Amino acid sequence: MLRTAYWPAEQLESVREETVGDLLRSAAERAPDAVALVEGTAEGDRRRWSYAQLLSEAEQTAGALLGRFSPGERVAVWADNLPEWIVLEMGAALAGLTLVTVNPALRADELRHVLRHSRASGVFLRREYRGNPMADTLAAVQPDLPDLRESVLFEDWDAFRASGSPTEALPAVSAADPAQVQYTSGTTGLPKGAVLHHRGLTNNARLSYVDVLGMGEGEAVVNPMPLFHTAGCVLATLSSIASLGTQVLPPSFDPGLHLRLVEEERSVGFVGVPTMLVALLAHPDFSPARTASVRWALSGGAPVPPPLQRRVEELLGVPMHIVYAQTEASPGITMTRADDSPDDRAETVGRPLPATEVRIADPADGTTVVPGAVGELCTRGYHVMTGYLDAPEQTAAAIDADGWLHTGDLATMDERGYCRITGRLKDMIIRGGENVYPREIEDVLSAHPGVAEVAVVGVPDPVWGEQVAAFVRPAPGGAPTEAELEAHCRRQLAPHKTPRHWRFVEAFRLTGSGKVQKYRLREEFAALPDHEPA
């Protein structure tokens, strides 16, 4: 039983000095003929790669990359979930290049920021994605990108891969070398580039998904997560390789296609951020019979309402795991286990992962709080990023002199080490001197049958300093009234926590990892007269 909210790193000997390239080479040596990757298209004739084929194409890609770039340079990938994205990820790792992952939904100003800030020497992209004219957008911003020398369309991928020399010697790559620059979700403003090293990525995927979920050789998992995010290209991708499993990769999230792939490819995992899971369970094609192969479910990336977690377990009949992660931590930090109690699985984010040190710090003085007290969750270990790219002040603010990464998330840790996320440090509402945590209110409102999704923010108030505002997306079948939701909150919350302002919305603007962009809600609220419908 813990006396302070501090969890020491366990199983440090399990951390390996391994690169992404090492991981793939090992898999190809141990299981050359096993299926590594499946293109998750609707058609039955899907492209498949064995581990030997994946390594061969990755090595060929590495040779082509080294014909145009030098080890240590950065190349960006701007596309949806193509199998070639995975091959490029592996090839860049073997070539000693740093991969810059870019959300395919970005528009011109956002793309300019990422490519200019990262000083990418090259970019691989789609010509167009969901109405976004990507090639035209790149052409428009290219004059502002002096470091960008090369651009390659994925429609020319085969020609690019064949352009390298078969005798090109691949460089030695260290586990401490940068593998990726991942741009943070931007829930509070302009994204920052987190520099992630090979050691953090490979070990985090293995110690979280493989070890905790028990992923096994030959098992398939449908991966609906975007590859530009660590959930997609690190946790899902590298864990499949580490376990000698099969990754089934749909081009984007479509609930009907996802359910079909789970059934036809015999996926053992049922994975998605909360909004994805809601869509899957509500789809007319969903039935437990179609998910008979599933033996575990998993969510994270955004707060998972306990009622949703319990509903998934009830309908699928399998344990549902919740992972708490942050890009800067490569990304997994804590996770629930299958043998946790039902309440712990639904209402906490579990205990720290192996070899992961966690403490809850008092935001005022940095001391470790007692079990059950709210503070900032901090973590230390092999998984912490190198830092933010070209941002020493921001890096120093995020990683203190003792090596602790300050996540910015408010949390508690109980005497057993189980953590609960109560909100963001910047999202904490101070109403009349009282600290109010949005997550607590969101959990209460999520339990109302008329609420599909909810986000709570603090908004300025001339008397109280801040007031509580709730943005609600109603569930199908009719929106609840403000009076109904207020009464629901008053039955479970203190009066000062009950939202003073209500806004009903059709959809939320989300980050790439599925988090609500709360700063936009505050901006929208400020632009609306009080009580005017959103």
C-alpha positions in Angstrom: 0.0 0.0 0.0 1.5 3.3 -1.1 2.1 6.1 1.5 2.5 8.7 -1.2 1.2 8.9 -4.8 4.4 7.5 -6.2 4.9 4.3 -8.2 8.5 3.2 -8.7 9.6 1.8 -12.1 9.2 -2.0 -12.2 11.0 -4.6 -14.4 13.7 -2.2 -15.6 15.6 -5.2 -17.0 12.8 -5.6 -19.6 13.9 -2.5 -21.4 15.8 -3.4 -24.5 18.3 -1.4 -26.6 16.4 -1.9 -29.8 15.6 0.1 -32.9 12.5 0.0 -35.1 14.7 -1.7 -37.7 16.0 -4.2 -35.2 12.4 -5.1 -34.3 11.4 -5.8 -38.0 14.7 -7.7 -38.7 14.1 -9.9 -35.7 10.5 -10.7 -36.7 11.5 -11.5 -40.3 14.2 -13.9 -38.9 11.8 -15.6 -36.5 8.7 -15.9 -38.7 9.6 -15.0 -42.3 6.4 -16.5 -43.8 3.9 -15.2 -41.2 1.5 -12.5 -42.4 2.7 -9.1 -41.1 0.3 -6.7 -42.8 -3.0 -6.8 -44.6 -4.5 -4.0 -46.6 -7.9 -3.6 -45.0 -10.0 -2.9 -48.1 -13.7 -3.8 -48.6 -12.8 -6.2 -51.4 -12.0 -9.8 -50.4 -8.8 -9.9 -52.4 -6.6 -7.9 -50.0 -2.9 -7.3 -50.4 -0.8 -9.2 -47.8 2.8 -8.9 -46.8 4.8 -11.6 -45.0 7.5 -10.5 -42.6 10.1 -11.5 -45.1 8.4 -9.4 -47.8 7.9 -6.5 -45.4 11.6 -6.4 -44.5 12.6 -6.8 -48.2 10.5 -3.8 -49.2 11.6 -1.8 -46.2 15.3 -2.4 -47.1 14.7 -1.5 -50.7 12.9 1.7 -49.5 15.8 2.5 -47.2 18.2 2.3 -50.2 16.0 4.6 -52.2 15.8 7.1 -49.3 19.5 7.1 -48.9 19.9 7.9 -52.6 18.2 11.2 -51.9 18.7 11.9 -48.2 21.4 11.6 -45.6 21.1 9.8 -42.2 19.8 12.2 -39.6 17.6 14.2 -42.1 13.9 14.3 -41.6 11.3 13.2 -44.1 7.6 13.7 -43.7 4.7 11.5 -44.6 1.3 13.1 -45.4 -1.2 10.5 -46.2 -4.0 8.3 -44.8 -3.5 4.7 -43.6 -1.8 3.1 -46.7 0.3 0.0 -46.3 3.1 1.9 -48.1 3.0 4.3 -45.0 4.2 1.3 -42.9 6.8 0.4 -45.4 8.1 4.0 -45.4 8.2 4.0 -41.6 10.3 0.9 -41.6 12.5 2.1 -44.4 13.2 5.4 -42.8 14.1 3.6 -39.5 16.6 1.4 -41.4 18.1 4.4 -43.2 18.6 6.4 -40.0 16.1 9.0 -41.1 13.6 10.7 -38.8 10.0 10.4 -39.9 7.8 13.4 -39.5 4.2 12.3 -39.3 1.5 14.7 -40.7 -2.2 14.6 -40.3 -3.8 14.2 -43.8 -6.6 16.5 -42.9 -4.2 19.5 -42.4 -4.8 22.6 -44.5 -2.2 25.0 -46.0 -1.3 27.0 -42.9 -1.1 23.9 -40.7 1.0 22.0 -43.2 3.3 25.0 -43.6 3.9 25.1 -39.9 4.7 21.4 -39.6 7.0 21.2 -42.6 8.8 24.4 -42.0 9.2 23.9 -38.2 10.5 20.3 -38.7 12.8 21.4 -41.6 11.7 18.3 -43.5 14.0 17.6 -46.5 11.3 15.5 -48.2 7.6 14.6 -48.1 5.6 11.6 -49.2 2.0 12.4 -49.9 -1.3 11.5 -51.5 -2.4 13.6 -54.4 -5.8 14.1 -52.7 -7.6 12.9 -49.6 -11.3 13.3 -48.8 -11.5 16.5 -50.8 -8.3 17.9 -49.5 -6.2 18.8 -52.6 -2.9 17.8 -51.0 -0.6 18.0 -54.0 -1.9 21.5 -54.8 -1.7 22.6 -51.2 2.0 21.5 -51.0 2.7 23.4 -54.2 1.1 26.5 -52.7 3.2 26.4 -49.5 6.5 25.1 -51.0 8.0 28.6 -51.6 7.9 29.0 -47.8 9.8 25.7 -47.2 13.5 26.3 -48.1 14.6 22.9 -46.6 12.2 20.8 -48.7 14.1 19.3 -51.6 12.0 16.3 -52.6 8.3 15.4 -52.8 7.0 12.0 -53.8 3.4 11.0 -54.5 2.4 7.6 -53.3 1.0 6.9 -56.7 4.7 6.9 -57.8 5.7 4.7 -54.9 6.9 1.6 -56.9 9.1 3.8 -59.1 10.5 5.5 -56.1 11.3 2.3 -54.3 13.0 0.9 -57.4 15.2 4.0 -57.7 17.7 3.0 -55.0 20.9 1.2 -55.4 20.7 -2.5 -54.3 24.2 -2.2 -53.0 23.4 0.9 -50.8 24.9 0.2 -47.4 22.5 0.9 -44.5 23.9 2.9 -41.6 24.2 1.8 -38.0 21.3 3.2 -36.0 21.3 3.6 -32.3 18.3 3.0 -30.0 18.9 6.6 -28.7 18.6 8.1 -32.2 15.5 10.0 -33.1 13.0 7.8 -34.9 10.0 10.2 -35.3 8.9 13.8 -34.8 5.2 13.6 -33.8 3.3 16.9 -33.6 1.2 17.2 -30.5 -2.6 17.2 -30.8 -3.0 20.9 -30.4 -5.9 20.9 -27.8 -4.6 24.2 -26.4 -3.0 25.8 -29.5 -0.2 25.5 -32.0 1.3 21.9 -32.1 4.8 21.2 -30.9 7.1 18.6 -32.4 7.9 15.9 -29.9 11.2 14.1 -30.8 10.8 10.4 -30.1 13.7 7.9 -30.0 13.8 4.3 -31.1 14.2 2.9 -27.6 11.0 4.6 -26.4 8.9 3.5 -29.3 9.9 -0.2 -29.5 9.8 -0.8 -25.8 6.6 1.0 -25.2 4.8 -1.0 -27.8 6.1 -4.2 -26.4 5.6 -3.4 -22.7 2.1 -2.1 -23.2 0.2 -3.9 -25.9 2.2 -7.1 -26.2 2.8 -7.8 -22.5 -0.4 -6.4 -21.0 -2.8 -7.5 -23.7 -1.0 -10.7 -24.2 -0.8 -10.3 -28.0 0.3 -13.6 -29.6 2.0 -14.9 -32.7 -0.3 -15.2 -35.7 -3.1 -13.1 -34.1 -4.7 -10.4 -36.2 -5.8 -7.0 -35.0 -7.7 -4.4 -37.0 -6.0 -1.1 -36.5 -8.4 1.9 -37.1 -6.1 4.4 -35.5 -4.5 7.1 -37.8 -0.9 6.3 -38.6 0.2 9.9 -38.1 -0.5 9.4 -34.4 1.5 7.2 -32.0 -1.5 5.1 -31.3 -1.4 4.0 -35.0 2.2 3.8 -36.1 3.7 3.0 -32.7 1.4 1.1 -30.4 -0.6 -0.8 -33.0 2.1 -1.2 -35.6 5.1 -2.0 -33.5 3.2 -4.3 -31.1 2.0 -6.4 -34.0 5.6 -6.8 -35.2 7.0 -7.5 -31.7 4.4 -10.2 -31.2 4.7 -11.7 -34.7 1.1 -10.8 -35.3 -0.9 -9.5 -38.2 -1.9 -5.9 -38.5 -5.1 -5.3 -40.6 -5.0 -1.7 -41.8 -8.1 -0.1 -43.2 -7.4 3.2 -45.1 -9.5 5.2 -42.6 -12.1 4.6 -40.0 -15.4 3.4 -41.4 -17.6 1.5 -38.8 -19.2 -0.9 -41.4 -15.8 -1.8 -42.9 -14.2 -2.1 -39.5 -16.9 -4.6 -38.4 -16.5 -6.6 -41.6 -12.7 -6.8 -41.2 -13.0 -7.9 -37.6 -15.2 -10.8 -38.7 -13.4 -11.8 -41.9 -9.8 -11.4 -40.6 -10.6 -12.8 -37.2 -9.3 -9.9 -35.2 -8.7 -10.6 -31.5 -8.8 -6.9 -30.7 -11.6 -4.4 -30.7 -9.9 -1.1 -30.8 -10.8 2.6 -31.1 -11.0 6.0 -29.4 -14.4 6.5 -27.6 -16.0 8.2 -30.6 -15.1 5.2 -32.7 -16.5 2.7 -30.2 -19.7 4.6 -30.0 -20.0 4.5 -33.8 -19.2 0.8 -33.9 -21.8 -0.2 -31.3 -24.5 2.0 -32.9 -23.9 0.6 -36.5 -26.7 -1.6 -37.8 -24.1 -4.3 -38.8 -22.9 -4.7 -35.2 -23.7 -7.9 -33.5 -21.8 -10.0 -31.0 -21.8 -12.9 -33.5 -19.6 -10.8 -35.8 -17.0 -10.2 -33.1 -16.7 -13.8 -31.9 -12.9 -13.8 -32.5 -12.4 -10.8 -30.2 -10.8 -11.5 -26.8 -10.0 -8.0 -25.7 -11.2 -4.5 -26.3 -9.1 -1.3 -25.9 -9.6 2.4 -25.9 -7.8 5.6 -25.0 -6.6 8.8 -26.6 -9.5 10.7 -25.0 -11.5 10.2 -21.7 -13.4 7.0 -21.8 -16.8 7.3 -20.0 -17.4 4.5 -17.6 -20.8 3.7 -19.1 -19.2 3.2 -22.5 -16.6 0.9 -21.1 -19.2 -1.2 -19.3 -21.4 -1.4 -22.4 -18.5 -2.7 -24.5 -17.7 -5.4 -22.0 -21.4 -6.4 -21.7 -21.9 -6.6 -25.5 -18.7 -8.2 -26.4 -18.2 -10.4 -23.3 -14.5 -9.6 -23.1 -12.4 -7.3 -20.8 -11.9 -3.8 -22.0 -8.6 -2.1 -21.4 -8.1 1.6 -21.0 -4.6 3.0 -21.9 -3.5 6.4 -20.7 -1.0 7.8 -23.0 0.7 11.0 -24.2 2.7 11.6 -27.4 5.7 12.8 -25.4 5.8 9.5 -23.5 6.1 7.3 -26.6 3.1 7.2 -25.7 1.8 4.7 -23.1 2.0 5.5 -19.3 -0.7 3.5 -17.5 -3.1 0.8 -18.5 -5.8 -1.4 -17.0 -5.3 -5.1 -16.9 -7.8 -8.0 -17.7 -7.6 -9.2 -14.0 -8.5 -5.8 -12.6 -11.9 -5.5 -10.9 -14.7 -4.4 -13.2 -14.9 -1.1 -11.3 -11.1 -0.5 -11.7 -11.3 -1.3 -15.4 -14.2 1.2 -15.9 -13.3 4.0 -13.6 -9.5 4.2 -13.6 -6.7 4.2 -16.2 -5.0 1.4 -14.4 -1.5 1.2 -12.9 1.7 2.3 -14.5 3.2 0.1 -17.2 6.4 -1.9 -16.6 9.6 0.1 -16.3 7.5 3.3 -15.9 7.9 5.6 -13.0 4.8 7.7 -12.1 4.0 10.2 -9.4 1.3 12.8 -8.7 2.8 16.2 -8.0 1.3 19.2 -6.2 1.1 21.9 -9.0 2.0 24.6 -6.4 5.3 23.3 -5.0 6.1 20.1 -7.0 6.0 17.8 -3.9 4.5 14.3 -4.2 0.9 14.3 -2.9 -0.7 11.7 -0.7 -2.8 8.9 -2.2 -6.2 10.2 -3.4 -5.2 13.9 -3.7 -5.4 15.6 -7.0 -2.2 16.8 -8.7 -0.3 16.7 -11.9 0.7 13.3 -13.3 4.4 13.1 -14.0 6.3 10.2 -15.4 10.0 9.3 -15.8 11.8 6.5 -17.6 13.0 5.0 -20.9 9.8 6.3 -22.7 10.2 10.0 -22.2 10.8 12.0 -25.4 14.2 13.6 -26.2 12.4 17.0 -26.1 10.5 19.4 -28.3 12.2 20.1 -31.6 14.1 23.4 -31.5 12.2 24.5 -28.4 14.6 24.4 -25.4 12.3 26.5 -23.2 9.2 24.4 -23.9 11.3 21.3 -23.3 12.5 22.6 -19.9 9.0 23.4 -19.0 7.8 19.9 -19.8 10.8 17.8 -18.5 12.3 19.0 -15.2 15.9 18.8 -14.1 15.2 15.4 -12.5 13.9 13.9 -15.7 10.2 14.0 -14.9 7.9 14.6 -17.8 5.0 16.9 -16.6 2.0 15.7 -18.6 -0.3 18.6 -17.8 -3.0 16.2 -16.8 -4.6 16.3 -13.3 -4.9 12.9 -11.7 -5.1 10.9 -8.5 -3.3 7.7 -7.5 -4.8 5.5 -4.8 -2.9 3.4 -2.3 -2.8 0.5 -4.8 -1.3 2.6 -7.6 -4.5 2.9 -9.7 -4.7 6.3 -11.4 -7.7 8.4 -12.3 -7.5 11.3 -14.7 -9.5 14.3 -13.4 -8.8 16.8 -16.2 -6.1 19.0 -17.7 -4.2 21.4 -15.5 -5.0 24.2 -18.0 -8.6 23.1 -18.1 -9.1 23.2 -14.4 -11.9 25.7 -13.6 -11.5 28.0 -10.6 -15.0 29.1 -9.6 -15.1 31.5 -6.6 -11.8 30.0 -5.3 -13.1 26.4 -5.7 -11.2 24.0 -8.0 -13.6 22.3 -10.4 -12.5 19.4 -12.5 -14.3 19.0 -15.9 -13.7 15.3 -16.1 -15.9 14.7 -13.0 -18.8 16.6 -14.6 -18.3 15.0 -18.0 -18.5 11.5 -16.4 -21.8 12.4 -14.7 -23.3 13.8 -17.8 -22.1 10.9 -20.0 -24.2 8.6 -17.8 -27.4 10.4 -18.9 -29.1 8.4 -21.7 -29.8 11.5 -23.7 -26.1 12.4 -23.9 -23.9 11.0 -26.7 -20.8 13.1 -26.0 -20.0 16.0 -23.7 -17.2 18.5 -23.1 -17.0 20.8 -20.1 -15.0 24.0 -20.0 -14.5 27.1 -17.9 -15.7 30.4 -19.2 -15.2 33.9 -17.9 -17.7 35.2 -15.3 -17.6 38.8 -13.8 -18.7 37.6 -10.3 -17.2 34.1 -9.9 -14.1 34.5 -12.0 -15.1 31.4 -14.0 -18.3 29.5 -14.6 -18.9 25.9 -15.8 -20.1 25.5 -19.4 -21.2 22.2 -20.8 -21.3 21.5 -24.5 -23.5 18.5 -25.2 -24.0 16.3 -28.3 -27.4 14.7 -27.8 -28.0 11.0 -28.3 -30.2 10.0 -31.2 -33.9 10.1 -30.4 -34.3 13.6 -29.0 -32.2 16.1 -27.1 -32.6 16.4 -23.3 -33.6 19.8 -21.9 -31.3 22.0 -19.9 -33.6 21.5 -16.9 -33.3 17.7 -17.2 -29.5 17.8 -17.4 -29.2 20.3 -14.6 -31.4 18.1 -12.3 -29.3 15.1 -13.3 -26.1 16.9 -12.2 -27.6 18.3 -9.0 -28.5 14.8 -7.9 -24.8 13.8 -8.1 -22.7 16.9 -7.8 -22.3 19.9 -5.5 -24.1 23.0 -6.7 -21.0 24.9 -7.7 -20.0 22.0 -10.1 -23.4 22.0 -11.9 -23.0 23.7 -15.3 -24.3 27.3 -15.4 -24.2 27.5 -19.2 -25.4 24.8 -21.7 -24.7 24.5 -25.4 -26.1 21.8 -27.7 -23.9 20.8 -30.7 -24.1 18.5 -33.6 -20.4 17.6 -33.5 -17.2 18.4 -31.8 -14.0 19.5 -33.5 -11.4 16.8 -32.6 -7.7 16.5 -32.7 -6.1 13.6 -34.6 -6.1 11.5 -31.5 -9.8 12.0 -30.8 -9.6 14.7 -28.2 -12.1 17.6 -28.1 -10.4 20.9 -29.0 -11.6 22.6 -25.9 -9.9 25.9 -26.6 -12.2 26.2 -29.7 -15.3 25.7 -27.4 -14.2 28.6 -25.3 -13.7 30.7 -28.4 -17.2 29.7 -29.7 -18.7 30.5 -26.4 -17.1 34.0 -26.3 -18.5 34.7 -29.7 -22.1 33.9 -28.7 -24.5 36.0 -26.7 -25.5 34.2 -23.5 -28.3 31.6 -23.9 -28.1 31.8 -27.7 -28.2 28.2 -29.0 -24.8 27.0 -30.5 
